[in-house]
């Protein structure tokens, strides 16, 4: 029984368990390493993110400027209508 348990032959229980554990560990390490992003990739993503944020902020500033201009034009038009209708 001791020979079978500790793997003195090819059917030993400990040998089967060890092979399973080692196989799972190798696959786990490989999967972990394959999914890890390198520091270069992280820097590239950070730079792209900052660039996208800057572009979005610029578009928001332009939109606010445009909306302000529309508000001023609308106020001027309302003032002209009130003046034409003699509304105070």
URDAKA-V650507 format. One record per helix or strand. SS is the DSSP state (H for helix, E for strand). FROM is the first residue (numbers start at 1). TO is the last residue. If there is no record, write none. Layout:
ss | from | to
SS | FROM | TO
SS | FROM | TO
This chain:
ss | from | to
H | 2 | 6
H | 13 | 35
H | 39 | 85
